[in-house]
Amino acid sequence: MTPAARIAAAAEILDRVLEGEAAEKALTGWARGARYAGSKDRAAIRDHVFDALRCLNSFAALGGALTGRGLMLGMLREAGEDPAGYFTGEGHAPSALTEAEATAGAEPETPAERLDIPAWLWEDFAASLGDRAEEVGRSLRARAPVFIRVNRAATTRAGLADELAEEGIETRPAELARAALEVTSGARRLQRTPAYEAGRFEMQDAASQAICEAVPLADGMKLLDYCAGGGGKSLALGARAELRLFAHDAAPQRMKDLPARARRAGLRVTLLETDEVAGQGPYDLVFCDVPCSGSGAWRRAPEGKWRLTRERLDELTAIQAQILDETAPLVAPGGTLAYATCSLFEAENGAQVEGFLVRNPGWSLRESLSLTPLDGGDGFFLAQFVRD
């Protein structure tokens, strides 16, 4: 495919996303009907689609329309390229620019437009991040780095880097977490390597690793990962000490791959249904990586910021408070309740800490950690509560 044909395909896919279809589904649907597209074509089209979703407001302003075609026009104009060289109507290129399209578009004006934050969220975003808001907003417009977590029970960070280099995959140590490597080339081949199959590493953002490293652990502790999802944090925590490790999720199907992943990593994780959680307690540590806005990971999942509504954000904060109150009684005397989000918003972070302490006398905040993409990984927040 030519570069122009790739832009035409991305515009078509973006129109489907703008109509409400999930980006991954739209990409898969397009690929099934485009058998002629090679792997490099599919990768380039995917990059165009996700770049446009990260920069939806600014690309729409520059392109003059919130359509797939307008977003591609905006992408080219931001890159300093003349869209007329791509919009030719020749072959599989997009149709030639109309006179209106050739003159449409303007520089983004408001902070929400320039930084690609939903307009209704800008005030919350700015208040939560203060003088870092502009810089964090700019960082969210770029692609996220790819990180892996080294299973240090099976290898060393340097040893894994050397092994992956032999496969043509380049990495460098990440400062944010002791077991983190940033993958600088060859990331798409990671899960086809012998090192992955043997459990010597897992895919995990460096900030996600950092909050797992911040939790104090000791051999013999009984740990519950209460909102386990796919289980990445269960595995990261289990790699640090000999633990009795339990995992729960309100949607158990999310954990379906966790037992196999644990075996590959040399760990054992007991999966619990909701009605089994209390019976296995109390726990020395209950780790709650709660449902949240995902704003700290908008580089990785950019359509999430455009799907979020005020009603959904309010619903999420209510769920977060409920989870904290439900899990506090599961913690053993002297134990720790860890609360984590991948959010940048004060309503989901500091405000939840304050609310929990008001509602639950007898607890205190031991420490908290707040990370933004400026620290190198996703945005994450961690608060550790202990009984007084």
QUIDA-V953225 format. One record per residue. N is the residue number from 0. PSI is psi in degrees with one decimal (NA if undefined). NEAR is the number of other C-alpha atoms within 8 Angstrom. D_CENTER is the distance of its C-alpha to the mean C-alpha in whole Angstrom. Layout:
n=N psi=PSI near=NEAR d_center=D_CENTER
n=N psi=PSI near=NEAR d_center=D_CENTER
//
This chain:
n=0 psi=144.4 near=7 d_center=30
n=1 psi=161.5 near=6 d_center=31
n=2 psi=-37.0 near=7 d_center=29
n=3 psi=-38.8 near=12 d_center=30
n=4 psi=-35.9 near=12 d_center=30
n=5 psi=-40.2 near=13 d_center=26
n=6 psi=-39.8 near=14 d_center=26
n=7 psi=-42.0 near=12 d_center=28
n=8 psi=-43.1 near=9 d_center=25
n=9 psi=-40.0 near=14 d_center=22
n=10 psi=-40.7 near=14 d_center=24
n=11 psi=-44.5 near=10 d_center=25
n=12 psi=-41.8 near=14 d_center=22
n=13 psi=-35.4 near=12 d_center=20
n=14 psi=-38.0 near=10 d_center=23
n=15 psi=-38.8 near=10 d_center=22
n=16 psi=-41.9 near=11 d_center=19
n=17 psi=-24.6 near=9 d_center=21
n=18 psi=-4.9 near=6 d_center=23
n=19 psi=-6.4 near=6 d_center=20
n=20 psi=142.1 near=9 d_center=19
n=21 psi=142.5 near=7 d_center=16
n=22 psi=-45.0 near=10 d_center=15
n=23 psi=-40.8 near=6 d_center=15
n=24 psi=-42.2 near=8 d_center=18
n=25 psi=-41.1 near=12 d_center=19
n=26 psi=-43.8 near=10 d_center=19
n=27 psi=-43.5 near=8 d_center=20
n=28 psi=-42.1 near=8 d_center=23
n=29 psi=-44.7 near=9 d_center=24
n=30 psi=-36.0 near=10 d_center=24
n=31 psi=-29.7 near=7 d_center=26
n=32 psi=3.7 near=6 d_center=29
n=33 psi=63.8 near=7 d_center=29
n=34 psi=-20.4 near=7 d_center=30
n=35 psi=-17.4 near=4 d_center=31
n=36 psi=126.6 near=9 d_center=28
n=37 psi=176.7 near=7 d_center=27
n=38 psi=-37.4 near=6 d_center=24
n=39 psi=-36.7 near=6 d_center=24
n=40 psi=-47.8 near=10 d_center=24
n=41 psi=-38.8 near=10 d_center=22
n=42 psi=-42.2 near=8 d_center=19
n=43 psi=-40.8 near=9 d_center=21
n=44 psi=-41.9 near=12 d_center=20
n=45 psi=-44.1 near=10 d_center=17
n=46 psi=-43.3 near=8 d_center=16
n=47 psi=-44.5 near=11 d_center=19
n=48 psi=-47.2 near=12 d_center=17
n=49 psi=-31.9 near=9 d_center=13
n=50 psi=-41.0 near=11 d_center=15
n=51 psi=-36.5 near=12 d_center=17
n=52 psi=-34.1 near=9 d_center=14
n=53 psi=-33.3 near=14 d_center=13
n=54 psi=37.1 near=11 d_center=16
n=55 psi=-48.8 near=11 d_center=18
n=56 psi=-50.0 near=14 d_center=20
n=57 psi=-39.3 near=14 d_center=22
n=58 psi=-39.4 near=16 d_center=22
n=59 psi=-40.4 near=15 d_center=24
n=60 psi=-47.8 near=15 d_center=26
n=61 psi=-33.7 near=16 d_center=27
n=62 psi=-13.8 near=19 d_center=28
n=63 psi=5.0 near=12 d_center=29
n=64 psi=143.9 near=10 d_center=28
n=65 psi=70.6 near=10 d_center=25
n=66 psi=167.0 near=11 d_center=25
n=67 psi=-43.4 near=13 d_center=24
n=68 psi=-45.0 near=11 d_center=27
n=69 psi=-39.3 near=13 d_center=27
n=70 psi=-38.9 near=16 d_center=23
n=71 psi=-36.6 near=15 d_center=24
n=72 psi=-44.8 near=12 d_center=27
n=73 psi=-39.6 near=16 d_center=25
n=74 psi=-45.4 near=12 d_center=23
n=75 psi=-42.1 near=11 d_center=26
n=76 psi=-38.8 near=12 d_center=28
n=77 psi=-34.3 near=9 d_center=25
n=78 psi=-1.2 near=6 d_center=26
n=79 psi=19.7 near=6 d_center=29
n=80 psi=149.6 near=7 d_center=30
n=81 psi=114.4 near=8 d_center=33
n=82 psi=-26.6 near=9 d_center=32
n=83 psi=-24.3 near=8 d_center=35
n=84 psi=-15.5 near=6 d_center=35
n=85 psi=-37.3 near=11 d_center=32
n=86 psi=76.8 near=12 d_center=33
n=87 psi=-20.8 near=11 d_center=37
n=88 psi=3.7 near=9 d_center=37
n=89 psi=136.0 near=7 d_center=38
n=90 psi=-126.5 near=5 d_center=37
n=91 psi=16.6 near=8 d_center=34
n=92 psi=159.6 near=15 d_center=33
n=93 psi=153.8 near=13 d_center=32
n=94 psi=155.3 near=8 d_center=35
n=95 psi=151.2 near=8 d_center=37
n=96 psi=139.3 near=10 d_center=36
n=97 psi=166.7 near=6 d_center=38
n=98 psi=-37.5 near=6 d_center=40
n=99 psi=-42.0 near=7 d_center=38
n=100 psi=-36.6 near=10 d_center=35
n=101 psi=-27.5 near=7 d_center=36
n=102 psi=-6.6 near=6 d_center=37
n=103 psi=166.6 near=9 d_center=34
n=104 psi=147.4 near=12 d_center=31
n=105 psi=162.3 near=8 d_center=31
n=106 psi=139.3 near=7 d_center=29
n=107 psi=141.4 near=10 d_center=26
n=108 psi=-53.0 near=6 d_center=28
n=109 psi=160.2 near=6 d_center=26
n=110 psi=-39.2 near=10 d_center=23
n=111 psi=-37.1 near=11 d_center=21
n=112 psi=-48.7 near=14 d_center=22
n=113 psi=-38.2 near=10 d_center=22
n=114 psi=2.0 near=13 d_center=18
n=115 psi=50.5 near=14 d_center=17
n=116 psi=135.5 near=12 d_center=16
n=117 psi=136.7 near=11 d_center=18
n=118 psi=-39.9 near=7 d_center=21
n=119 psi=-18.9 near=5 d_center=22
n=120 psi=-11.1 near=8 d_center=19
n=121 psi=-42.8 near=11 d_center=20
n=122 psi=-43.1 near=7 d_center=22
n=123 psi=-42.6 near=8 d_center=20
n=124 psi=-48.2 near=11 d_center=17
n=125 psi=-40.6 near=11 d_center=20
n=126 psi=-36.2 near=7 d_center=22
n=127 psi=-34.3 near=10 d_center=19
n=128 psi=-10.8 near=10 d_center=18
n=129 psi=-132.9 near=7 d_center=22
n=130 psi=-3.0 near=6 d_center=23
n=131 psi=-1.3 near=7 d_center=20
n=132 psi=-47.0 near=11 d_center=19
n=133 psi=-45.5 near=10 d_center=20
n=134 psi=-40.9 near=8 d_center=18
n=135 psi=-41.7 near=11 d_center=15
n=136 psi=-43.7 near=11 d_center=15
n=137 psi=-39.1 near=9 d_center=16
n=138 psi=-32.2 near=9 d_center=14
n=139 psi=-11.1 near=11 d_center=11
n=140 psi=-10.8 near=12 d_center=14
n=141 psi=164.2 near=9 d_center=13
n=142 psi=146.7 near=8 d_center=11
n=143 psi=143.9 near=8 d_center=9
n=144 psi=159.7 near=8 d_center=11
n=145 psi=127.3 near=9 d_center=11
n=146 psi=153.0 near=12 d_center=12
n=147 psi=155.1 near=14 d_center=13
n=148 psi=122.5 near=15 d_center=15
n=149 psi=130.0 near=14 d_center=19
n=150 psi=96.3 near=14 d_center=21
n=151 psi=-5.3 near=10 d_center=23
n=152 psi=-16.2 near=5 d_center=26
n=153 psi=-23.1 near=7 d_center=26
n=154 psi=-178.9 near=10 d_center=26
n=155 psi=165.4 near=9 d_center=25
n=156 psi=-43.9 near=12 d_center=23
n=157 psi=-38.7 near=6 d_center=26
n=158 psi=-41.5 near=8 d_center=27
n=159 psi=-38.4 near=12 d_center=24
n=160 psi=-42.5 near=12 d_center=23
n=161 psi=-42.3 near=8 d_center=27
n=162 psi=-43.9 near=9 d_center=27
n=163 psi=-33.2 near=13 d_center=24
n=164 psi=-34.7 near=10 d_center=26
n=165 psi=-22.5 near=7 d_center=29
n=166 psi=4.0 near=7 d_center=26
n=167 psi=17.8 near=7 d_center=26
n=168 psi=119.7 near=14 d_center=22
n=169 psi=139.0 near=11 d_center=22
n=170 psi=169.1 near=12 d_center=20
n=171 psi=150.4 near=9 d_center=20
n=172 psi=140.6 near=8 d_center=20
n=173 psi=134.0 near=10 d_center=17
n=174 psi=-22.8 near=6 d_center=19
n=175 psi=-29.7 near=11 d_center=16
n=176 psi=145.8 near=11 d_center=17
n=177 psi=-25.1 near=7 d_center=20
n=178 psi=11.2 near=10 d_center=18
n=179 psi=137.2 near=16 d_center=16
n=180 psi=134.3 near=15 d_center=17
n=181 psi=131.0 near=12 d_center=15
n=182 psi=117.0 near=14 d_center=16
n=183 psi=-17.1 near=11 d_center=18
n=184 psi=149.1 near=7 d_center=20
n=185 psi=16.8 near=10 d_center=20
n=186 psi=-31.9 near=9 d_center=16
n=187 psi=-12.9 near=5 d_center=17
n=188 psi=-2.4 near=8 d_center=20
n=189 psi=-47.1 near=9 d_center=18
n=190 psi=6.1 near=7 d_center=18
n=191 psi=10.8 near=7 d_center=22
n=192 psi=152.5 near=10 d_center=23
n=193 psi=-33.6 near=6 d_center=25
n=194 psi=-38.7 near=11 d_center=23
n=195 psi=-46.1 near=12 d_center=21
n=196 psi=-30.9 near=10 d_center=23
n=197 psi=0.4 near=8 d_center=25
n=198 psi=22.3 near=13 d_center=22
n=199 psi=-9.1 near=14 d_center=22
n=200 psi=161.9 near=10 d_center=18
n=201 psi=153.6 near=11 d_center=15
n=202 psi=123.4 near=7 d_center=12
n=203 psi=131.4 near=10 d_center=10
n=204 psi=147.4 near=12 d_center=8
n=205 psi=-35.8 near=17 d_center=11
n=206 psi=-36.5 near=14 d_center=10
n=207 psi=-40.9 near=12 d_center=9
n=208 psi=-40.0 near=15 d_center=13
n=209 psi=-39.9 near=11 d_center=14
n=210 psi=-28.6 near=12 d_center=14
n=211 psi=-35.3 near=10 d_center=15
n=212 psi=-22.6 near=9 d_center=18
n=213 psi=-16.0 near=6 d_center=19
n=214 psi=127.6 near=8 d_center=20
n=215 psi=128.4 near=5 d_center=24
n=216 psi=155.1 near=7 d_center=25
n=217 psi=151.7 near=8 d_center=28
n=218 psi=140.5 near=7 d_center=30
n=219 psi=-8.1 near=8 d_center=31
n=220 psi=149.9 near=12 d_center=29
n=221 psi=118.7 near=11 d_center=28
n=222 psi=134.6 near=13 d_center=24
n=223 psi=119.7 near=12 d_center=22
n=224 psi=100.5 near=15 d_center=18
n=225 psi=-33.7 near=11 d_center=19
n=226 psi=65.3 near=13 d_center=16
n=227 psi=-31.1 near=15 d_center=15
n=228 psi=-130.6 near=10 d_center=13
n=229 psi=-14.6 near=9 d_center=13
n=230 psi=12.7 near=10 d_center=14
n=231 psi=-40.0 near=10 d_center=12
n=232 psi=-32.4 near=11 d_center=13
n=233 psi=-46.5 near=12 d_center=17
n=234 psi=-39.5 near=11 d_center=17
n=235 psi=-40.6 near=11 d_center=16
n=236 psi=-41.7 near=10 d_center=19
n=237 psi=-23.9 near=11 d_center=21
n=238 psi=-14.1 near=11 d_center=21
n=239 psi=-21.1 near=7 d_center=23
n=240 psi=166.0 near=10 d_center=26
n=241 psi=102.5 near=10 d_center=28
n=242 psi=155.1 near=11 d_center=27
n=243 psi=105.0 near=9 d_center=28
n=244 psi=124.7 near=13 d_center=24
n=245 psi=146.1 near=12 d_center=23
n=246 psi=141.6 near=15 d_center=20
n=247 psi=147.7 near=15 d_center=20
n=248 psi=143.1 near=14 d_center=18
n=249 psi=-24.2 near=6 d_center=20
n=250 psi=88.8 near=6 d_center=19
n=251 psi=-26.0 near=10 d_center=20
n=252 psi=-22.2 near=5 d_center=20
n=253 psi=-24.8 near=9 d_center=16
n=254 psi=8.9 near=13 d_center=18
n=255 psi=-30.7 near=8 d_center=20
n=256 psi=-6.4 near=8 d_center=19
n=257 psi=-43.6 near=10 d_center=19
n=258 psi=-42.0 near=10 d_center=22
n=259 psi=-40.6 near=7 d_center=23
n=260 psi=-39.1 near=9 d_center=20
n=261 psi=-44.2 near=12 d_center=21
n=262 psi=-41.9 near=9 d_center=25
n=263 psi=-32.6 near=10 d_center=23
n=264 psi=0.1 near=11 d_center=22
n=265 psi=27.9 near=7 d_center=26
n=266 psi=163.8 near=10 d_center=25
n=267 psi=124.0 near=8 d_center=26
n=268 psi=128.1 near=12 d_center=24
n=269 psi=120.7 near=7 d_center=25
n=270 psi=135.4 near=8 d_center=24
n=271 psi=135.0 near=11 d_center=25
n=272 psi=163.0 near=9 d_center=26
n=273 psi=-40.3 near=8 d_center=26
n=274 psi=-1.4 near=7 d_center=29
n=275 psi=-12.8 near=8 d_center=29
n=276 psi=-52.5 near=10 d_center=27
n=277 psi=-36.8 near=8 d_center=30
n=278 psi=-23.7 near=6 d_center=32
n=279 psi=-9.1 near=6 d_center=31
n=280 psi=-178.2 near=9 d_center=30
n=281 psi=167.4 near=8 d_center=31
n=282 psi=146.3 near=13 d_center=28
n=283 psi=-30.0 near=13 d_center=28
n=284 psi=127.8 near=14 d_center=24
n=285 psi=120.7 near=15 d_center=22
n=286 psi=120.6 near=13 d_center=18
n=287 psi=96.0 near=14 d_center=16
n=288 psi=88.7 near=11 d_center=13
n=289 psi=158.6 near=10 d_center=13
n=290 psi=138.0 near=9 d_center=12
n=291 psi=-177.4 near=12 d_center=11
n=292 psi=-23.1 near=11 d_center=10
n=293 psi=14.8 near=10 d_center=7
n=294 psi=-28.7 near=12 d_center=8
n=295 psi=-16.9 near=13 d_center=7
n=296 psi=23.3 near=12 d_center=3
n=297 psi=-21.3 near=13 d_center=6
n=298 psi=-35.7 near=12 d_center=7
n=299 psi=-34.8 near=7 d_center=5
n=300 psi=69.9 near=7 d_center=6
n=301 psi=-25.9 near=12 d_center=9
n=302 psi=-19.1 near=10 d_center=11
n=303 psi=-34.6 near=11 d_center=10
n=304 psi=-25.3 near=11 d_center=12
n=305 psi=-20.2 near=7 d_center=15
n=306 psi=-22.9 near=6 d_center=15
n=307 psi=139.9 near=9 d_center=15
n=308 psi=164.4 near=6 d_center=18
n=309 psi=-40.3 near=6 d_center=20
n=310 psi=-41.4 near=6 d_center=21
n=311 psi=-38.2 near=8 d_center=18
n=312 psi=-41.7 near=11 d_center=17
n=313 psi=-40.2 near=8 d_center=20
n=314 psi=-41.0 near=8 d_center=20
n=315 psi=-42.6 near=11 d_center=17
n=316 psi=-33.8 near=12 d_center=19
n=317 psi=-40.7 near=8 d_center=21
n=318 psi=-41.4 near=9 d_center=20
n=319 psi=-46.1 near=13 d_center=18
n=320 psi=-40.7 near=11 d_center=22
n=321 psi=-42.7 near=8 d_center=23
n=322 psi=-43.1 near=10 d_center=21
n=323 psi=-45.7 near=11 d_center=22
n=324 psi=-34.1 near=10 d_center=26
n=325 psi=-33.4 near=8 d_center=26
n=326 psi=-22.1 near=10 d_center=24
n=327 psi=-43.3 near=8 d_center=27
n=328 psi=-12.5 near=7 d_center=30
n=329 psi=-11.8 near=11 d_center=28
n=330 psi=131.9 near=15 d_center=28
n=331 psi=155.4 near=12 d_center=31
n=332 psi=131.8 near=6 d_center=33
n=333 psi=-0.6 near=7 d_center=32
n=334 psi=-176.5 near=11 d_center=29
n=335 psi=137.8 near=13 d_center=25
n=336 psi=115.2 near=14 d_center=23
n=337 psi=127.2 near=13 d_center=19
n=338 psi=123.9 near=13 d_center=17
n=339 psi=145.2 near=12 d_center=13
n=340 psi=157.9 near=14 d_center=11
n=341 psi=53.2 near=14 d_center=7
n=342 psi=152.8 near=15 d_center=10
n=343 psi=-1.7 near=15 d_center=12
n=344 psi=135.2 near=11 d_center=15
n=345 psi=-34.9 near=8 d_center=18
n=346 psi=-28.8 near=8 d_center=19
n=347 psi=-9.9 near=13 d_center=16
n=348 psi=-93.3 near=12 d_center=17
n=349 psi=-38.3 near=8 d_center=20
n=350 psi=-32.9 near=9 d_center=22
n=351 psi=-35.7 near=12 d_center=21
n=352 psi=-49.5 near=10 d_center=22
n=353 psi=-42.8 near=8 d_center=25
n=354 psi=-40.8 near=9 d_center=26
n=355 psi=-43.7 near=11 d_center=25
n=356 psi=-33.5 near=11 d_center=28
n=357 psi=-42.1 near=7 d_center=30
n=358 psi=-19.9 near=6 d_center=30
n=359 psi=78.7 near=8 d_center=31
n=360 psi=149.7 near=6 d_center=33
n=361 psi=-1.2 near=6 d_center=34
n=362 psi=154.2 near=10 d_center=30
n=363 psi=159.8 near=9 d_center=29
n=364 psi=118.3 near=11 d_center=26
n=365 psi=-49.4 near=8 d_center=26
n=366 psi=163.3 near=7 d_center=24
n=367 psi=158.4 near=9 d_center=20
n=368 psi=129.5 near=8 d_center=18
n=369 psi=122.9 near=8 d_center=16
n=370 psi=142.9 near=11 d_center=13
n=371 psi=170.7 near=13 d_center=12
n=372 psi=-17.8 near=12 d_center=11
n=373 psi=-19.1 near=9 d_center=15
n=374 psi=-6.0 near=7 d_center=15
n=375 psi=-32.2 near=9 d_center=13
n=376 psi=-150.7 near=14 d_center=9
n=377 psi=170.8 near=15 d_center=7
n=378 psi=129.6 near=15 d_center=8
n=379 psi=154.2 near=16 d_center=10
n=380 psi=139.9 near=15 d_center=13
n=381 psi=130.0 near=12 d_center=16
n=382 psi=135.1 near=13 d_center=19
n=383 psi=119.3 near=13 d_center=22
n=384 psi=144.6 near=13 d_center=25
n=385 psi=152.7 near=12 d_center=28
n=386 psi=138.4 near=10 d_center=31
n=387 psi=NA near=5 d_center=34
//
